[in-house]
Amino acid sequence: MTTQASITATAPAPSPHSAKSQATLALLWERIRRQGDMPGFTKAISAILASMRGEDERDFSMTQTVLSDPVLTQKVLRLANSSMYAAFGQHVNTISKAVLVLGTESIGHLALGLKLIEELSRSSPDTEAAHVEMEKAVLAGMVAQQLAADARSRDPEEAVVCSILHSLGRMMLTFYMPERWTRMREAAGEGREENAAREVLGLSLEEVGRATAAHWGLPRNLVAGMRRVEPGERFEGFAHEDWLAALGSMSTQAADALWADDAAGAEKVAQLAERFAPMLGLPASGILASIDKARVEAASDLSIAPLAKPAEKRAQQAAATRKRIAGNKILMSGVADMRDAGATATAGQMISMALETMHEGLSFTRSFAFLRNRREGRYSARLGLGEDVKAMLPNLAFDDVYEPNVFHAALGSDRVIFIENAHDTKFATKLPGWWKGTLAEARCFVIIPLAAHGQPAGFIYGDWDGTFPQVILSQTEFSLLNDLRALVVRTVERRHQMEAIVTRV
């Protein structure tokens, strides 16, 4: 974790000597004040930093700081519950518990990164250049997060913030001084604006970024981590802040190379991996694997990057929205049909209706109904819908003896379970062999546990493969699935009651 001293100290601002550099920074501070967005950000980061370095009740102070921002609260809770951060089976409902799970410094760095991206996004710049620089900075943060996780960094959130901040000078210029950015581009060419920075501004883009970070009062370790490092650079002792600087330099250059999603960029990324591997303490192959994970994530999350295929994504999202609306109507109609049939239908009929309703309403790739055979001590898939499901059924069975995986954990729950990213490497140990051998093409899936009088009776499963856009279930869909589950459980329990009566007679 980051030390108390490194949190408390703030870096001194660079001391540009030329009148041109001083005039540039003075104009930048004036435009930031006049636009009115960044003062809100500086107030927020001041509160976050105060919480990180407070001597007493730091956890409580951080909780109060995050809770004062509803948007930040929701983002922190979502990340605390993701497979990347949360311990398996641990549902985090409060910021207090999130601070306990992740630690004060991790929450602080996470909040700083989220607030920076949120504030820059809210500024709604007029120029495409500003949008490009912001998304490149976000992409650099994604690369850094994957690399820091693989390197088992003590605080991957700190690495993400440092990597985003590496592009701060470029973002500030494109947001607040677009006319200067245009002059630099005209003088040096697109992508080489840095070469004209001193002539136009009187200082480098890195110095603009570091001056801005110091102006905001960011901690010394973060400002020090903004320094651009070249592969092979020699250090007198390689400190943590040097590693952060190297990671930020690597991530920023990788993001720039990834942006266009072309062969030249791929070759540049391979060269960067080879050159930075010794400095980062990671094999080049591991760096490339981490960058590829970030590229896949960016293709889903970014909006204008060529690698995100924005036109194709907009078309997919529009089609998905239309399908979602139609699907919710199917879910509502199916639940209504099940409610009407509940008094007379058998448990098998209700499970069949539920499976069909879910499969059609949520456009699953495949869906199955698993039932428990108490005599054999096994769960097995009895019904299935989707392509090639008949051939899969014999392989979808497992013992009812508890194992620490997501399906046994779900069977002990009374709520719908949604796994957003089944391919997350940190989640791999929670997936059983039978799933990996048969259903591994699934990108995300839903489990609806079924119980009778508190005893597991089976579950309904549905998944989506990689051909679907990112799936996030809405509150309406969760509510309808829980209604569907309640109707099936009621029928199963009624059947068990009848069996008990017959047995007594």
N, C-alpha and C positions, 0 to 999 in steps of 0.2 A: 504494500500500500504506500501511497505517497506520504512523505514525512510531514510532521507539523510545520517544520521550518520552511519547507518548500512551498507549502500552501500559503503561509503568512506573508512571505517576502514577495514583493512585486518588482519587476524589472525596471530599471531606469529607462526612460525614453531615449532613443538614439539622439545624438546631438549634431544635427546637420549644421554645417558652418556657412554654407552659401546663403545669400539673401533669397535666391530662387527656391531653395528647398524649404526655408522658413515660410516663404509666401505660399508655397504649395500646401503645407500642413495647415497654415492659418485659414486658407480658403476651404480646405476639407472640413475642419472643425466647424466652420461657420455654416457650411451647407448641411452638415449633419444636424446641427442645432435647428436650422431653419426648416428642414424637412419634418422633423418632429418624431421620427420613428425610433432612431437609435437612443435618444435619451430614455425611452421606456426600457430599452434593452439594458442600458447601463445601470438603471435602477434595479432591474431583475438580477443582473450578475453580481451587483454589490451585495444583495441579500443572500445569494447563493454562496458567495465567497465568505461572507460573515458567518454563515452557518457551518461552513467547512472548517473554519479556523477557530470557532468559539471554544473556550476552555471548558465550560460547563454545559451539560445537557445538549451536546451537539446533535444527537439523534433527534431530539424533540424539536430543536430549532430548524433542522433540515426538513422535518415533516411539515412544520408550519409554513416554511418558505414554499415548498412544492404545492401544498394544498391551497395557497393563495392564488394559484394559477390553474383554473379548471382544465385547460387544454393540456398543460404540462402534466397535471395529475393523471389524466387518462393515458397519456403516452408512457409515463413511467410505470403505471400499473400493467399496461399491456406488455411492456418489455420484461418486467419482473416475472410475469407469468409465462413468458416464452421459453421454449426448450433451451435456448442459448444461455439464459440466466438462472432460471428457477430450478431448484431441486425437484426431481420427479415426484409427482403426486402432491406437491405443495402449492396450494392455491392461495395467492396473495390478494387479499381484498382491501388492504389498507396501505397507505404510504408508510405508516409506522413499521409494518412488517416488511415492506420493500426495503426500507433503510436497514432493517435487521438482516435481511437476506443478502443484500448487495454491499452494504457498508456505506458510511457517510461520504467518503471520497468518491466512490464509484457513482453514487447517486448525484453528487455534485458535478462531476465531469459529464455525466450523462445529461444532466439538466442544462449545463452550459452549451453543449453541442446542439441539443434540441432547440434551445432558445435562440441561438445564433441562426440556425436554418429557418426557424419560424419567423424571426424578425426580418431577415433578408427576403423571404418569400412574401411577407406582408407588404413590403415596400412597393411591389408591383412596378418594376422598372419599365421605362418606355422602350429601351433598346434590347434587341435580341442578344447582344454581346453580354449584357448583365445576366440574362437568363442562362446563357452558356456557361459563364464563369461560376455561377452558383451551382449548377448541376455538376460541373466538373469537380467542384469542391466536395459536394455530397458523394460523388463517385470515389474520390480520394479517401473520404472517411470510410466508405464501405470496404475498400481495399485494405485500409489500415486495420479495421476491425477483424477481418479474416486473418490477416497476418499476425496481429497481436494475439488472437485466440490460439493460433497454431504454435506461436512462440511461448505460450503460457505466460504472457505478460502479467505483471502484478495488478495492472489496472487498464484493461483494454479500452475503457471509455476515455481515459486520458490520452491514449494514442489516437483515438478518433478525433478528439478536439484539436490536438496538435496538427494532425494532417489536414483538417478543414481549414485551420488558421494559416497553413502554408500558402493558401490562395487568397488570404485576406486582402493583401495589397491590390491584387487584380480586381477583386470584388468591389472594393471601395472606389477604385477609379471608374469602373464601368457603371456603378450605381450613382455616384455623386459628382463625378467629373467626366462625363462622357465625351465632352469636346476635347479634353486632353488625351483621352484614350484614342480618339479618332486621329489626332495629330501623330501619336506614337505609331499607330498602325500604318498611316500613310508614309511615315518616314522609314519604317523598318520592315513593313510587310506583315500580313496576318500570321499570327502565331509567333512572331518575333518582336512583339511590342517591348519586351524587356530591354532590347538592344538600344532603344531610343529613350528609355526612361530618364536617364540622367540629363540628357540634352533638353528634354521637355519639362521635366519636373524638378531637376536638381538633386534627385536621389533615386535609388533603385526601388522596384516594386516590393522587394523584401523589406526594405527600410520603411516604406509606407505602411506595410502590414504590421511590422513590429512597433512602429510609433503609435499606430491605432490601438494595438493590444495594450501597450503601456498606458495610453491615454484613458482606456477603460479600466485600468487597474487590475488587469489579469495577473495571476501568479507568475513569479519569476520562472518556474519550471516550464510553464506553458509557452511563455515568450521565448525562452531559450530554445525550446523544441521547434520553433518556427525557422530556425537558421537552416539555410540550404547547405547540404553536405554532398560532396562529390565522392564517388567510390574510390577507395584507396587513400583517402585523406588520413593523415596521421594525427593521433591524439596523444596527449600526455595523460594516460589513464582514460579508459573509455567509460564515462559515467552514464547513468540512466538518461540524463537529458541529451547526451550525444546519441544514444540509441533512438530516442524519440525523434531527434532531428533527422537521423538517417532514415527512419521509417517514414516520416513525413515527406522527405525528399523523394524517396522511392515511390510512395503512394501517389503523390501529386504528378510525377512524371508518367507513372503507369496509367493514371486516369486520363491524362492528355493523349496518350497513345491509344487507349481503348476507345476513345470518344467516337471516332469515325467508323469503327468496326470493320477495318479493312486489313489486307495482308501486310501492308507496311507497318501498321500499328501492332499487329501480332509479332512481327519480327523485332520491333523496338522493345516490346514487353519481354521477350525472351532474352534480349541483350541486357536489359535492366536487371532481370532475375540473376543472371550470371555475375554481373558486376557488383550487385549489392549483397549477394549471398554471404560472403565472409563477414561483412560488417554487421548484418542482422543476425548472424548465427543460425541461419536456416539453409537447408539445401535448396539449390535452384529449382529442383523439381517440386519441392514443397511450396516455394513461393509462387510458381506458376499455377499449381493446383488451387492455392488460396485466391489468387487473382481471378481464376476462372469462376470460382464460386461467387466472387463479388460481381463479375460480369453478368452472371445469370440473375443475381438479385437486382442489379441495376436495370436489366432489360424489363423487369416487372415494375420497378419503382420510379424510374426517371421518366420524364414526359417529352423532352425535345431532343435528347441525345440520339444520333443515328442508330446506335446499337439498340435503343429501345423501340425502334420502328414505330414512331408516333402515329403515322397515318393508319398503319395496320392495327395498332393498339386501339385507336379511337373507334375503328370499325368493329373490332371485337367487343369493346366495351358497350357500344350501342346495341349490338346483337345480344350480348349477355343481359343487358338491362331489359330488353324486350322479352327475352326468355324467362328472366327472373319474375317479371310481372305475371306472365302467363303461368309460370310454375307455382307461384303463390296461390293463384286461383285454383289450381289442381289440388294443392295441399288442403286448402279450405274446404273444397268440395269433398275430398276424400275423407277428411275428419268428420264432416257432416254425415256422410254415408255410414261411416263406422259407428257414429253415435246412434243413428237410426237402427242399425243392425245389432247393436250391442246386446239387446235382451234375448235374442234367439240364436245368434251366431256362435259357433264353436271357437275354441281358442285357435285352432288351426286356420279357420276361415278369417278370423280377425288378424292373425299374423300375416296371412297372404294379402289381405286388403292393405295392411300397413306397408308391407314391402312394395307393393305396386304403387301406392300413393307416393311414397318417398322416392322411388326410382324415377317416376315420371315427373313429379313436382320439382325435384332438385336436379334433374338431368344427370343422374349418376352414370358413370361408365359401367360399373358393376355394382350389384347389391345382393346380399345374402341374408337369410334368416338362420341363425345358429340356435339349436335347442340342446338342452342338457339331458343325457340319459343317466339317471342316478345309478341304475344297476351296473352299467358298464363303467361309470365314473368318467364320462367323456362328454365333450361338447362337439357337435358336428353340424355342418351346414346342410340343411334339408331342402331349402328352396333357394333359387338364384335367378337373377334377371341380368341381361346384358350379353355381350359377345363372348362366346366360348365358355360360358359358365358351367355348362353340363360337364365338360371335361375337367373342370377345376374342382367340382364338388368332392370327389374322393380324397383330395389332398387337404381339404379344409376341415380338420379335426384335431383336437388336442385334449389332454387329460384335464380333469377338473381339480387336480392338486395344485394349490396356489404356486405361481411363479411370479417373480417381480417384473411383469411386463404390462403394457398399457391395457390389454384385454382383461386380464385378471383384476387389474385396478378398477377398470370400468364396471366390472360385474359387481363390485362392492359399492357402487354409487347409485344414487337415485336421480341422476340428471343426465342429459344428453352430453356426450363427450365429442368435441371437435378438435381434430389434429390438423393444424394449418399447414405444417411442412414436415411430411414424413421422411424427407430426405436429409434433414438436418443431421449432421454427423454426431452431434451430442445426444441425439434421440435414438440413435441406431441400437443401443443396448436395450432399449425398452420395447423393441419389436421382436416377436418370437420367430423361430425358424420357419414354422409353417407359413407365416405371412410373407417372409422374405423369399421363400421358395415359390410362391404362387401369385402373390398380389403386389410384388415390389414395384410394378409400373405405376402404382397409385402415388399421386403427389400429395393429396390430402384426403382425409376420410372422416366419417361420422360413425359413432357407436351409440346405439340406443339400448341400454341395459333393461332386461325384463326380469322381474322378480315376483315371487308369490309368497306373501307373508314374511317378507324379509329374506327369503332364500333365493339365490340366483336360479333362474329357469332358462336363461339364454340371452341372446341379444340380436338386434338387427344392425347390419353393417352396410354402408354404402361408400363408394370412393369416386374420385375424379382423377383421371390421368393427366399427363402434361399437355394435352391438346386444349385444355380449358384455361381461360384467363384466371388470374389469382382469385380464389374463392374466399370470401368472408361472409359468414352467415349473419343475417340481420336479426334483430330482436324479434321481429314478427315470425321469422322462420324458426328460431329457437322455441318460441311460444307454441307454434303449431306442432312441432315435433314432440314437445313435452305433452301436449294434449293427446297426440296420437299414442304416445307411450302409455299414458294413464288409461286410455281405453283398452289397450291390449292387456295391461297388467290386471285390470278389473276383471276381464274375461278369464284370464289364467287363474286368478284367485278363486273365481266362482267355480271353475272346473275342479280345482283342488278340494273345495268345500264339498262338492257333490261326491267326489271320490271317497272322501273321509266318511260321509254319511252312508254310502253303499258298503264300505268296509265294516262299519259298526253294525249294520243290519245283517 
